[in-house]
Amino acid sequence: MEYEAWIKKAEEDFDTANFNFGGNKTDAGLFYLQQAAEKALKALCIKKRRELAKTHDLVLLSPSLSAPDSIVNLCTLLTPLYQQTSILMHFRKMLVIQLMNSFSQLRRF
């Protein structure tokens, strides 16, 4: 993907984050907010270095682009929230699958 495509996707993820926050879906909002930040930083990496960064860690990526301290600080706050949210979303998905399977078994019983 080139710079413009990464920026467009970052903007879409940012809009999705805002939509989720507005609907009181904080976990999903945090997930998409991190995705938006990651894609925007990767777009800058493409623009500045003409290469795609091979990391998902905003704490490493933002200073490597000489981002202002305010951006680095936001990335420092966002990364652990995203990691926790990703784990929670994974466990919630597993729980829903188990509940659905149990419900199916109950219906056959």
C-alpha positions in Angstrom: 0.0 0.0 0.0 1.2 3.5 -0.6 1.0 6.5 1.6 -2.5 7.7 0.5 -4.0 4.3 1.0 -2.6 4.0 4.5 -3.9 7.4 5.4 -7.4 6.6 4.0 -7.5 3.4 6.0 -6.3 5.3 9.2 -9.1 7.8 8.7 -11.7 5.0 8.3 -10.4 3.3 11.5 -10.6 6.6 13.3 -14.2 7.1 12.2 -15.0 3.5 13.3 -13.4 4.2 16.7 -15.5 7.3 17.1 -18.6 5.4 16.1 -17.9 2.7 18.7 -17.1 5.2 21.4 -20.4 7.0 20.6 -22.2 3.6 21.0 -20.6 3.0 24.4 -18.4 0.2 22.8 -15.2 1.2 24.5 -13.2 -1.9 23.8 -13.9 -1.8 20.1 -13.3 2.0 20.1 -9.8 1.5 21.7 -9.0 -1.3 19.2 -9.8 0.9 16.2 -8.2 4.0 17.7 -4.9 2.0 18.0 -5.3 0.7 14.5 -5.9 4.3 13.2 -2.8 5.5 15.0 -0.7 2.6 13.7 -1.8 3.1 10.1 -1.2 6.8 10.3 2.3 6.3 11.6 3.1 3.6 9.0 1.9 6.1 6.3 4.4 8.6 7.6 7.0 5.9 7.6 6.3 5.2 3.9 6.3 9.0 3.1 9.6 9.7 5.0 11.6 6.5 4.5 9.9 4.9 1.5 9.5 1.7 3.5 6.8 0.0 5.6 7.6 -0.4 9.3 7.4 -4.0 10.4 6.0 -3.4 13.9 2.7 -3.0 15.6 4.3 -1.3 18.6 3.5 2.4 18.6 5.9 3.0 21.4 8.8 1.9 19.1 7.3 3.4 15.9 6.5 6.9 17.0 10.0 8.0 18.3 11.6 6.3 15.3 9.8 8.8 13.1 10.8 11.7 15.4 7.2 12.3 16.4 6.6 15.1 18.8 6.6 14.2 22.5 2.8 14.7 22.7 2.4 11.9 20.0 4.9 9.6 21.7 3.1 10.1 25.0 -0.3 9.3 23.5 1.2 6.2 21.9 2.6 5.2 25.2 -0.9 5.4 26.7 -2.7 3.8 23.8 -0.5 0.7 23.3 -1.2 -1.1 26.6 -4.9 -0.2 26.4 -5.0 -1.8 22.9 -3.1 -4.9 24.1 -5.5 -5.4 27.0 -8.5 -4.8 24.7 -7.2 -7.3 22.2 -6.9 -10.0 24.8 -10.3 -9.2 26.2 -11.9 -9.2 22.8 -10.3 -12.6 22.1 -11.6 -14.1 25.4 -15.1 -12.6 24.8 -15.2 -14.1 21.4 -14.2 -17.5 22.8 -16.9 -17.2 25.5 -19.6 -16.4 23.0 -18.6 -19.4 20.9 -18.7 -21.6 23.9 -22.1 -20.2 25.0 -23.5 -20.7 21.5 -22.2 -24.3 21.4 -23.7 -25.0 24.8 -27.0 -23.4 23.8 -27.0 -25.6 20.6 -26.4 -28.7 22.8 -29.2 -27.6 25.2 -31.6 -27.3 22.3 -30.8 -30.8 21.1 -31.2 -32.2 24.6 
